[in-house]
Amino acid sequence: MTFRINHIHLKSPDPKALADWFVEAFNLKIDSDTVRVFGDRFIACYSEDRAMQVNVSGARTGEQMGVGDADTHYGLEHFGFDVQDMDAELKRLQALGAVLAEGPTATDDGRKIAFIKVPDNIRIELIQQKA
């Protein structure tokens, strides 16, 4: 059996604001915005090529959420986006409220990577492939 990642699911105290941030920052498209049977607002988004689904939701009825952590930690720590121009993207994303956490760093294989902290304390890696 071949496995592929089905989706990424982000939790937020304000799902619409976070989904809108990803729409502006990474050109995600909102596919649906509903309240599920669990009582949470659930917004399904897709990448421009529809290859990746990113879901954003709030707390379910009665659910107590812990705080986010955009620092390095065990468990799901970050996910990454490829970018064409690291410097231009960092400048653009910082104007949208992202905070540079690490880098940019040139890697041994010719790539450039950086980590940013985005709304709701989410850690994202930006990867510029070698030229």
C-alpha positions, -999 to +999 in steps of 0.1 A: +000+000+000+012+035-009+006+061+018+004+098+011-003+127+035-040+135+034-040+169+051-025+192+077-049+203+105-043+235+124-062+246+155-069+282+163-089+304+187-099+323+155-100+298+126-112+324+100-083+348+108-058+321+106-072+307+074-072+342+059-036+346+069-026+314+050-047+325+020-028+357+018+006+343+028+007+311+007-022+315-018-043+287-002-079+287-014-108+283+011-130+254-001-156+253+027-164+270+060-188+251+083-197+244+119-193+206+124-213+183+146-185+186+172-193+223+176-161+237+160-158+260+131-140+240+104-124+257+073-111+234+046-084+251+024-063+238-005-030+247-020-032+263-054-026+230-072-050+212-048-023+187-039-025+195-002-055+202+020-050+224+051-078+224+076-082+251+102-106+247+131-114+260+165-120+241+197-148+215+197-176+219+222-161+215+257-126+211+244-098+228+263-068+237+241-032+242+251-012+271+238+008+269+206+046+266+205+065+279+176+098+270+192+116+237+186+100+209+205+091+172+204+061+161+184+049+179+153+073+208+152+068+224+118+059+220+082+075+236+052+068+256+020+090+258-010+098+294-021+115+308-052+132+338-035+139+334+002+148+371+009+117+384-010+094+359+007+108+366+042+102+403+036+067+397+024+057+373+051+072+395+078+050+424+065+020+400+071+031+394+107+055+365+105+085+366+128+119+353+117+129+325+141+160+311+125+181+317+094+182+320+065+209+293+064+227+279+034+228+241+036+255+218+024+234+207-006+229+242-019+195+250-005+186+279+017+163+274+047+146+297+073+121+292+100+093+317+108+067+320+135+032+328+122-001+336+138-013+312+166+024+304+173+029+280+143+064+272+131+070+270+094+101+262+074+107+280+041+129+261+016+146+277-014+160+249-036+195+253-050+199+275-080 
